Amino acid sequence: MKRMMGALALGLAATGAQAQDEVTLQLKWVTQAQFAGYYVAKEKGFYEDENLDVTIKPGGPDIAPTQVIAGGGADVIVEWMPAALAARERGLPLVNIAQPFKSSGMMLTCLKETGIEGPEDFPGRTLGVWFFGNEYPFLSWMSQLEIPTDGGEDGVEVLKQGFNVDPLLNKQADCISTMTYNEYWQVIDAGITEDELITFKYEDQGVATLEDGLWVMEDDLKDPAFVDKMVRFVRASMEGWKYAEENPDEAAEIVLEYDETGAQTEKHQKRMMGEIAKLTQGSEGALDPADFERTVESLLSGGSDPVITEHPGDAAWTHEITDEAL
């Protein structure tokens, strides 16, 4: 009888496991506290509570989320809005279904010894810029400042920066791209003090664009089953994000458990989670249309070389998922 009951229990468990809807999430970058909300939702059982089996795929320097979803390798991706809208204009019909990040963490970090005190001092300098879709906010900013990006006394020399801070440490660049929650602290940990640096936050310069939104393919939203799955995914993800905000140290420790590379440290992840919480604060998960318009306006204002050439329209985002999820 016990064997029969045990077999029945195993059968029910197997049936329950099979009944879970599978979701594959492609991250923009490697496993780190930048994505804590998703790892927390997985570890704390929030996805399981929504009958979801979520696979979280880390990103990396050679992984473009837009290409992954275009190739069918993910149901939903984490991507910055400039890259997503640029891809949409090129024919990849991405739609924003949620926006966990309310603020931008992007900065230019410069050595004070270069004499740079403000953006007016950029001409004639070498600035480190990330590419692979991360260059769009920078190019938009330079266009608004009317500073050419092809060098010369009146322009800036753009150094294609790897995803590290070496160009600043080696003085190959006057300024480099950093995030408030990551590379800036790598500079500090390398022995340069905060007093030796000057930072320019995109948010403070009025050119911040939205980062780390959740994007899906437009055609998938025509499938009611997919929509239902995304409603549950977003609800559980935002529960994960709010838990991470309220329990930053625990969230960082959860991220470390999922870091298969072993490259992350507890000190760095806890510090990162504290900074990330500042960026997600104020967002309940739904995209603020005003933030969308501000981002679009910034991307369009590139003079003869804008990031996007036409307003993407309301089809580029939807509240259908968050209205039901939240």
Residue pairs with C-beta under 8 A, 6 or more apart in sequence:
17 53
19 51
20 48
20 51
20 52
20 53
21 51
21 52
21 53
21 229
21 232
22 52
22 53
22 54
22 55
23 47
23 52
23 53
23 54
23 55
23 75
23 76
23 229
23 233
24 54
24 55
24 57
24 73
24 74
24 75
24 76
25 38
25 54
25 55
25 56
25 57
25 74
25 75
25 76
25 77
25 78
25 233
26 57
26 59
26 63
26 65
26 68
26 69
26 73
26 74
26 76
26 77
26 78
27 35
27 38
27 56
27 57
27 58
27 59
27 65
27 77
27 78
28 34
28 35
28 59
28 65
28 77
28 78
28 79
28 80
28 212
29 35
29 58
29 59
29 60
29 163
30 58
30 59
30 60
30 259
30 261
30 263
31 39
31 58
31 255
31 258
31 259
31 260
31 261
31 264
32 182
32 255
32 259
32 264
32 269
32 272
33 181
33 244
33 251
33 252
33 255
33 269
33 270
33 272
33 273
33 276
34 179
34 181
34 182
34 212
34 272
34 276
35 56
35 78
35 255
36 240
36 241
36 244
36 251
36 252
36 254
36 255
36 273
36 276
37 100
37 237
37 238
37 240
37 241
37 243
37 244
37 251
37 280
38 54
38 56
38 78
38 237
38 240
39 56
39 240
39 251
39 254
39 255
39 258
40 46
40 240
40 241
40 243
40 244
40 251
40 254
41 47
41 54
41 236
41 237
41 239
41 240
41 241
41 243
42 54
42 56
42 240
42 258
43 254
43 257
43 258
44 240
44 243
44 254
46 236
46 237
46 239
46 240
46 243
47 53
47 54
47 233
47 236
49 236
50 232
50 233
50 235
50 236
51 232
52 229
52 232
52 233
52 236
54 233
56 258
57 68
57 73
57 74
59 65
61 132
61 162
61 163
64 132
64 133
65 74
65 77
65 78
65 79
65 215
66 77
66 79
66 83
66 84
66 87
66 92
66 94
66 133
68 74
68 77
69 75
69 76
69 77
69 92
69 94
69 215
69 216
69 217
70 87
70 92
75 216
75 220
75 226
75 229
75 230
76 97
76 214
76 215
76 216
76 230
76 233
77 214
77 215
77 216
78 212
78 213
78 214
78 215
79 94
79 133
79 212
79 213
79 215
80 133
80 134
80 136
80 137
80 209
80 210
80 211
80 212
80 213
81 96
81 209
81 210
81 211
81 213
81 292
81 295
82 133
82 136
82 137
82 140
82 209
82 295
82 299
82 307
83 133
83 134
83 136
84 94
84 96
84 213
84 215
85 94
85 295
85 296
85 299
85 307
85 308
85 312
85 316
86 133
86 136
86 299
86 307
86 308
87 94
87 133
88 94
88 312
88 316
89 308
89 309
89 310
89 312
92 217
93 217
93 218
93 219
94 215
94 216
94 217
94 218
94 316
95 215
95 216
95 217
95 218
95 221
95 315
95 316
95 317
95 318
96 213
96 214
96 215
96 287
96 292
96 316
96 317
96 318
97 214
97 215
97 216
97 221
97 230
97 234
97 317
97 318
97 320
97 321
97 322
98 213
98 214
98 234
98 237
98 238
98 285
98 286
98 287
98 321
98 322
98 325
99 210
99 213
99 214
99 283
99 285
99 286
99 287
99 288
99 291
100 212
100 213
100 214
100 237
100 238
100 241
100 280
100 283
100 285
101 210
101 211
101 212
101 213
101 279
101 280
101 283
102 279
102 280
102 281
102 282
102 283
102 288
102 291
103 203
103 208
103 278
103 279
103 281
103 282
104 137
104 201
104 202
104 203
104 208
104 209
104 210
104 211
104 279
105 179
105 180
105 181
105 211
105 275
105 276
105 279
106 137
106 177
106 178
106 179
106 180
106 201
106 202
106 203
106 208
106 211
107 177
107 178
107 179
107 180
107 184
107 199
107 200
107 201
107 202
108 127
108 138
108 175
108 176
108 177
108 178
108 199
108 200
109 168
109 175
109 176
109 177
109 178
109 183
109 184
109 187
109 197
109 198
109 199
109 200
110 116
110 174
110 175
110 176
110 197
110 198
110 199
110 200
111 168
111 171
111 174
111 175
111 192
111 196
111 197
111 198
112 195
112 196
112 197
112 198
113 196
114 125
114 174
114 175
115 121
116 122
116 125
116 174
116 175
116 198
117 198
119 145
119 147
119 200
119 205
122 142
122 145
122 147
122 156
122 175
123 147
123 153
123 154
123 155
123 156
124 152
124 153
124 154
124 155
124 156
125 156
125 157
125 174
125 175
126 156
126 157
126 158
126 159
126 172
126 173
126 174
126 175
127 138
127 156
127 157
127 158
127 159
127 173
127 174
127 175
127 176
128 159
128 161
128 167
128 168
128 172
128 173
128 175
128 176
128 177
129 135
129 138
129 158
129 159
129 160
129 161
129 177
130 161
130 163
130 177
131 160
134 177
136 209
136 299
136 307
137 202
137 207
137 208
137 209
137 298
138 177
139 149
139 302
139 305
139 307
140 207
140 209
140 298
140 299
140 301
140 302
140 306
140 307
141 202
141 205
141 207
141 298
142 148
142 149
142 156
143 301
143 302
143 303
143 305
143 306
144 207
144 298
144 301
144 302
146 303
147 154
147 155
147 156
148 154
148 155
148 156
149 155
149 156
149 158
150 158
151 157
151 158
159 167
159 172
159 173
161 167
161 173
161 176
161 177
164 183
164 186
165 176
165 178
165 183
165 186
165 187
165 190
166 172
167 173
167 176
168 175
168 176
168 187
168 192
169 187
169 190
169 192
175 200
176 183
177 183
178 184
178 186
178 187
178 199
180 201
180 275
180 278
180 279
181 271
181 272
181 275
181 276
181 279
182 272
184 199
185 268
185 271
185 272
187 197
188 194
189 268
201 208
202 208
202 209
207 298
208 294
208 298
209 294
209 295
209 298
209 299
210 287
210 291
210 292
210 295
211 279
212 279
213 287
214 234
214 237
216 226
216 230
218 315
220 226
221 227
221 230
221 318
221 320
227 320
227 321
230 321
230 325
231 321
231 324
231 325
232 325
234 285
234 321
234 322
234 325
234 326
235 325
235 326
237 285
238 284
238 285
238 325
238 326
241 280
241 285
243 251
244 251
244 273
244 276
244 277
244 280
245 277
245 280
245 281
248 270
248 273
248 274
248 277
249 270
249 273
251 273
252 266
252 269
252 270
252 272
252 273
253 266
253 269
255 264
255 269
255 273
256 264
256 266
256 269
284 322
284 326
285 322
285 325
285 326
286 319
286 322
286 323
286 326
287 317
287 319
287 322
289 317
292 316
292 317
296 308
296 311
296 312
299 306
299 307
299 308
300 306
300 307
300 308
300 309
300 311
